[in-house]
Amino acid sequence: FSVMPEQILRSCDADAGVRGDGEFALVGLAGRLEEKREWFDLPNLIWRRDERGRTPPFSPLLKLFQSLSGWKRNPPSAVSLTGLPTMSRSWVDNRRYFCEGGQAGFETKRGCSYSCIYCADPIAKGSKIRVRPPKAVADELENLLKQGIDHFHTCDSEFNAPDWHASEVCEEIIRSGLGDKLRWYAYCTPAAFSPELARLMRRAGCAGINFGVDNGDDGMLRRLRRGFTTDDIVSVARSCREAGITVMFDLLLGSPGETRESIIRTIGLMKQTEPDCVGVAIGVRVYPGTELADLVTQKELKEGLVGGEDPAEPLFFIEPSVAPLIFELLDELIGDDRRFFFFDPSKPERNYNYNYNQLLVDAIKEGYRGAYWDILRRYV
């Protein structure tokens, strides 16, 4: 329960949960419960004593908490990933997951050191990047390959942050003889993405990369604290194309400061760089604890808020100056260009939302595998 843990736990009517790393906290919690020992002091735990008087059981220190109410967050503990046990991933039905889901996830690192104003990843995973040993990553992929799984997607915030670790992971996959046996996809940042890394990723079996570029206007990229420029976007498209890697650019339009002109420049840049797919999302999710959440409390931005604070009705922001025209403008700019996945409520067939997407379900049933955007690109 790492993003908005209190709200999610309340919606689940749960008494406690683990936020952040769960490998050790969950085992510790299970052990304490089995032994009927107090457990509310475990790191990474979030628990409540609400208006109904519920408290952690088995505690001799209950009197200490009689006056407390609401949710309690214990201090976090971010362990080194080098200390994790070897992940054989043999205790769940991965084969069924793969057949019905089209791909399997793997992780090479945790955390994100970037400061994008809207992103909850540093809140959920920490702002310090912790890397896994490349050998452990390759061993995990090999174990999954033995289970009949050969299409994967990284679960890292950004696979190439840091780029030296991405290179080491690719080299280990190649050294293990897996590069020709696997097809995998990654999330990457245009910052610090070199042509050399693109070629190395391709040799290691990388088939496609999703770059969350957000915008194609340098002013907007600065406002979003993205750490790269439009020149970097042009460069990564060229590097991937030359390496034979399929490219997806994801856009996040409507954040504070967006204008009609910045949207026009963004779509123009997308057409100039010629990625294989472009995802167009309208509106920015507002997560508690982010810089965006602080920004939208300002009087001039409050009118751009849409939705609610309940997880069932998420809160979004759309720049008020473009909200009345953005759908019509995008429809005009994109036209019938099938590379763009753009959800216009009046044209649901263009939607690439992965939740309850019947086209995607049908494609996976027919044997399509890989990143969902790439499946839809090939299937549609």
ZATI-759457 format. One record per residue (C-alpha): x, y, z; residue number from 1. Coordinates in steps of 0.02 Angstrom, whole numbers, plus 32768, in hexadecimal, padded with zeros to 4 digits. Example, Ala and Ser with C-alpha at 12.3 -4.5 7.8 and 13.67 -1.06 7.14 Angstrom:
BEGIN
     X     Y     Z  num
  8267  7F1F  8186    1
  82AC  7FCB  8165    2
This chain:
BEGIN
     X     Y     Z  num
  8000  8000  8000    1
  8084  807B  7FC9    2
  8023  8105  7F70    3
  7F9B  8157  7FDA    4
  7FA4  80C8  8058    5
  7F27  8111  80D4    6
  7EA2  812B  8050    7
  7EBA  807E  8004    8
  7EBD  8024  80AB    9
  7E21  8082  80E0   10
  7DCA  804F  803F   11
  7DFB  7F9B  805F   12
  7DBF  7FA7  8114   13
  7E68  7F63  8148   14
  7EBD  7F7A  81EF   15
  7F71  7F7B  81B4   16
  7FE0  7F6C  811D   17
  8092  7F79  80E0   18
  80CE  8011  807F   19
  8170  800F  801E   20
  81D9  7F71  801A   21
  8175  7EDB  8051   22
  81EE  7E48  8048   23
  8228  7E55  80FC   24
  819A  7EB7  814D   25
  8115  7E3B  8115   26
  817A  7DA5  8151   27
  8198  7DFD  81F7   28
  80DF  7E23  8209   29
  80AE  7D6F  81E5   30
  812C  7D31  8265   31
  80F0  7DA7  82EC   32
  803A  7D79  82CE   33
  8061  7CC0  82D3   34
  80BD  7CD5  8378   35
  8034  7D47  83BD   36
  80B3  7DD0  83DB   37
  809B  7E8B  83C7   38
  80BA  7EC3  8315   39
  8091  7F7B  8309   40
  8148  7FB0  8319   41
  817E  7F5B  8276   42
  81CF  7FCF  81F5   43
  816A  7FF9  8158   44
  80C8  7FD3  81B1   45
  8031  8044  81AD   46
  7FA4  801D  8226   47
  7F0E  806F  8275   48
  7EB1  8085  8315   49
  7E10  80D0  82D4   50
  7D70  8111  831E   51
  7D35  8060  8340   52
  7DC4  8049  83B9   53
  7E21  7FC5  8356   54
  7ED7  7FB2  8388   55
  7F64  7F3B  8360   56
  7F40  7E98  83BD   57
  7FB6  7E3C  8433   58
  8007  7EDD  846E   59
  8034  7EF5  8526   60
  804A  7FAD  8501   61
  7F98  7FD3  84D0   62
  7F83  8057  8556   63
  800A  80BD  8500   64
  7F9A  80CB  8468   65
  7EF2  80E5  84BB   66
  7EF3  819D  848E   67
  7F2B  8182  83DB   68
  7EB7  817C  8346   69
  7EC9  8176  8289   70
  7F54  812B  8223   71
  8006  8110  8261   72
  8099  8104  81EB   73
  8130  80AA  8230   74
  81DD  80E2  81F4   75
  820A  809B  8149   76
  8296  801F  812C   77
  82DF  8015  807C   78
  834D  7F7B  8079   79
  83DC  7F5E  8001   80
  83A0  7EF7  7F6D   81
  8441  7E96  7F6F   82
  8400  7E3F  800B   83
  8363  7DFA  7FBC   84
  835B  7D3D  7FA6   85
  8367  7CF3  7EF8   86
  82BE  7D08  7EA5   87
  828E  7C61  7E57   88
  81DA  7C9F  7E47   89
  819D  7BEC  7E47   90
  8117  7BF8  7ECE   91
  808E  7C45  7E63   92
  8045  7C10  7DBC   93
  80B0  7C82  7D50   94
  8084  7C22  7CB4   95
  7FCB  7C46  7CC7   96
  7FF1  7CFD  7CEE   97
  8058  7D06  7C4F   98
  7FD6  7CB1  7BE1   99
  7F49  7D21  7C1E  100
  7FB1  7DBF  7C36  101
  8026  7DBC  7BA2  102
  80C7  7DE4  7BFF  103
  811E  7DD7  7CA7  104
  8173  7E5E  7D0B  105
  8223  7E66  7D4F  106
  827E  7EE6  7DB7  107
  8333  7F20  7DAC  108
  832B  7FAF  7E29  109
  82BB  8011  7E9D  110
  82A6  80C9  7EBE  111
  82AC  8165  7E53  112
  831E  81FA  7E6D  113
  82C3  826B  7DF2  114
  8252  82F7  7E2E  115
  81C0  82F9  7DB3  116
  8139  8363  7E04  117
  80AC  82E4  7DF2  118
  8102  823C  7E0E  119
  80DF  81CC  7EA3  120
  816E  8152  7E81  121
  81E9  81A8  7EF8  122
  8161  81A4  7F7D  123
  813B  80EC  7F61  124
  81E9  80A9  7F40  125
  825C  812D  7F89  126
  82C3  81B7  7F3A  127
  8365  8155  7F47  128
  8384  80D5  7EBE  129
  83AF  8027  7EFB  130
  83ED  7FAD  7E78  131
  83E5  7EF0  7E6F  132
  847E  7E8A  7E42  133
  8478  7E6D  7D85  134
  849A  7DB3  7DA0  135
  83FE  7DA6  7E0F  136
  8396  7DF8  7D85  137
  83D7  7D81  7D00  138
  83BB  7CE9  7D71  139
  8308  7D1E  7D91  140
  82E6  7D31  7CD6  141
  8333  7C87  7CB5  142
  82C3  7C37  7D3A  143
  822A  7C84  7CE9  144
  8262  7C4E  7C3C  145
  8267  7B9B  7C7C  146
  81B0  7BB1  7CAA  147
  8187  7BDD  7BF6  148
  8186  7C9A  7C09  149
  81E7  7CFA  7B85  150
  8199  7DA9  7B7F  151
  81BD  7E24  7C0A  152
  81AD  7ED9  7C40  153
  8218  7F35  7CBD  154
  81C5  7F73  7D5C  155
  824B  7FF7  7D7C  156
  821B  80AE  7D81  157
  829F  80CA  7CFA  158
  830A  8039  7CBE  159
  839A  80AB  7C88  160
  83A8  810A  7D2B  161
  8436  80F3  7D4C  162
  8472  80C8  7C9D  163
  850C  8069  7CD9  164
  849E  7FEC  7D34  165
  842E  7FD6  7C9C  166
  84C9  7FAE  7C36  167
  8504  7F2F  7CB6  168
  845B  7ED9  7CB9  169
  845A  7ECD  7BFB  170
  850B  7E8A  7BF9  171
  84DD  7E04  7C78  172
  8444  7DCF  7C15  173
  84B1  7DBF  7B7A  174
  8538  7D63  7BDB  175
  84B4  7CE9  7C1C  176
  8480  7CBF  7B6A  177
  83D1  7D05  7B81  178
  83D7  7D94  7B05  179
  8396  7D2B  7A74  180
  8313  7CD1  7ADD  181
  82B8  7D63  7B2D  182
  8252  7DF7  7AF0  183
  8241  7E7F  7B71  184
  8206  7F32  7B7F  185
  823A  7FC0  7BF1  186
  820B  8068  7C37  187
  8299  80E2  7C16  188
  82BE  819B  7C24  189
  8303  81FF  7B90  190
  8384  8246  7C09  191
  842A  81EA  7C00  192
  83EE  8173  7B78  193
  847B  8155  7AFD  194
  8481  80FD  7A54  195
  84FB  8082  7AA3  196
  847B  8052  7B28  197
  83F5  803C  7AA3  198
  8463  7FC2  7A44  199
  8490  7F64  7AE3  200
  83DA  7F56  7B17  201
  83AD  7F11  7A6C  202
  8435  7E8D  7A78  203
  83EF  7E5D  7B22  204
  8343  7E3D  7AD7  205
  82ED  7EE5  7AF2  206
  8260  7EF6  7A73  207
  8213  7F9B  7AA5  208
  8224  8031  7B17  209
  819F  80A1  7B62  210
  81E3  8150  7B7F  211
  8174  81BA  7BEF  212
  81A0  825D  7B98  213
  8102  82B5  7BD5  214
  8112  834D  7B63  215
  8167  838E  7AC7  216
  817E  8441  7B01  217
  821E  8470  7B5C  218
  81C5  84EC  7BCD  219
  814A  8468  7C05  220
  81D5  83E9  7C21  221
  822A  8465  7C96  222
  8187  8484  7CF4  223
  8172  83C8  7D0A  224
  8228  83B9  7D49  225
  824A  8335  7CC7  226
  8307  8348  7CB8  227
  8310  8335  7BFB  228
  82E9  839D  7B61  229
  8291  8388  7ABC  230
  833C  836B  7A6C  231
  834F  82D2  7ADC  232
  82A6  8293  7AA1  233
  82DD  82A2  79EC  234
  8380  824B  7A15  235
  8335  81B3  7A6D  236
  82BA  8197  79DF  237
  834B  8193  7964  238
  83B6  8123  79D2  239
  832C  80A3  79EA  240
  82FC  80A3  7933  241
  83B1  8082  7900  242
  83BF  7FF7  7982  243
  831E  7FA3  7949  244
  82BB  7FC7  79E8  245
  8202  7FF4  79E0  246
  81D9  8099  7A35  247
  8144  80D9  7A96  248
  813A  818F  7AD0  249
  80BC  81B1  7B5B  250
  8076  8260  7B6A  251
  8027  82AF  7C03  252
  7FCC  834B  7BC9  253
  7F6F  83CE  7C2D  254
  7FE6  83EB  7CBF  255
  7FFC  849B  7D08  256
  8037  8517  7C85  257
  7FFB  84B3  7BEE  258
  7FC5  851E  7B5A  259
  7F7A  8504  7AB0  260
  8025  852C  7A66  261
  8081  84AD  7AD3  262
  8007  8425  7A9F  263
  8020  844F  79E7  264
  80DD  8449  79FE  265
  80CF  83A3  7A5A  266
  806B  834B  79D3  267
  80DD  8396  794F  268
  8176  834F  79A7  269
  8125  82A4  79B3  270
  8106  82A3  78F7  271
  81B7  82E0  78D7  272
  820A  8258  793F  273
  819B  81CD  78F7  274
  818C  8156  798B  275
  812B  80B5  796E  276
  80A5  80E9  79EC  277
  8073  8184  7A4B  278
  8004  8178  7AE5  279
  7FA1  8217  7B09  280
  7F5C  822D  7BB9  281
  7EF4  82C5  7BE6  282
  7F00  8304  7C98  283
  7F80  82E1  7D1F  284
  7F5A  8276  7DB7  285
  7F75  82D3  7E5A  286
  7FC9  8265  7EDC  287
  7FDE  829D  7F91  288
  8091  82C9  7FBD  289
  80C3  8304  7F0F  290
  80F2  83B3  7EDB  291
  8059  83B7  7E6C  292
  7FEA  8397  7F03  293
  8033  8433  7F54  294
  8025  849A  7EB5  295
  7F6C  847A  7E98  296
  7F40  84C1  7F43  297
  7F65  856D  7EF9  298
  7EC8  85D1  7ED7  299
  7EE8  85E8  7E1D  300
  7EFE  852D  7E01  301
  7E71  84E8  7E6A  302
  7DF4  84FC  7DDC  303
  7E58  847D  7D79  304
  7E34  83EF  7DF3  305
  7DC2  8364  7DB8  306
  7D86  82D0  7E20  307
  7D92  82AE  7ED9  308
  7E0C  8276  7F5F  309
  7DC6  81C8  7F71  310
  7E2A  813E  7F16  311
  7D89  810B  7EC0  312
  7D7A  81BB  7E79  313
  7E2E  81F3  7E5A  314
  7E60  82A9  7E56  315
  7EA5  82F1  7DB4  316
  7EDF  839A  7D78  317
  7EC2  83E4  7CCB  318
  7F05  8492  7CA5  319
  7E67  84FE  7CA2  320
  7EA2  8563  7C0B  321
  7EA7  84C8  7B9B  322
  7E1F  845C  7BE8  323
  7D93  849D  7B77  324
  7DF4  8482  7AD6  325
  7E6F  83F4  7AF2  326
  7E0A  8362  7AAD  327
  7DD4  83BD  7A11  328
  7E84  8400  79F5  329
  7ED5  8355  7A07  330
  7E55  8307  7993  331
  7E80  838A  7913  332
  7F3D  8374  7928  333
  7F3F  82B7  792D  334
  7EB9  8292  78AD  335
  7EBB  81DD  7874  336
  7F72  81BD  78A0  337
  7F65  810D  78E9  338
  800B  811E  7945  339
  7FB2  818A  79C5  340
  7F52  8137  7A52  341
  7EE1  81C6  7A86  342
  7E47  81AC  7AF1  343
  7DC1  8223  7AB8  344
  7D21  81F9  7B1A  345
  7CC1  820A  7A77  346
  7D32  818A  7A21  347
  7D48  80F7  7A98  348
  7D94  8088  7A12  349
  7E33  80F3  7A1A  350
  7E48  80D1  7AD4  351
  7EE7  8078  7B0D  352
  7EB8  806C  7BC3  353
  7EF1  7FBE  7BF5  354
  7E65  7FA8  7C73  355
  7DD7  7F44  7C27  356
  7E17  7F54  7B76  357
  7DC2  7ECD  7B12  358
  7E36  7EE0  7A7C  359
  7EC9  7EBD  7AED  360
  7E74  7E27  7B3D  361
  7E4C  7DDF  7A91  362
  7EFD  7DFB  7A52  363
  7F4B  7DA2  7AE8  364
  7ED2  7D11  7AD4  365
  7F0C  7D03  7A1F  366
  7FC1  7CF6  7A57  367
  8001  7DA9  7A50  368
  8086  7DCC  7AD1  369
  80E9  7E62  7B0E  370
  80C9  7F12  7B4D  371
  8012  7F3D  7B40  372
  802F  7FD5  7AD3  373
  8094  7F6B  7A5B  374
  800F  7EE3  7A57  375
  7F8B  7F65  7A2D  376
  7FFC  7FB3  79AA  377
  8012  7F0D  7952  378
  7F60  7ECE  796E  379
  7F03  7F6A  793A  380
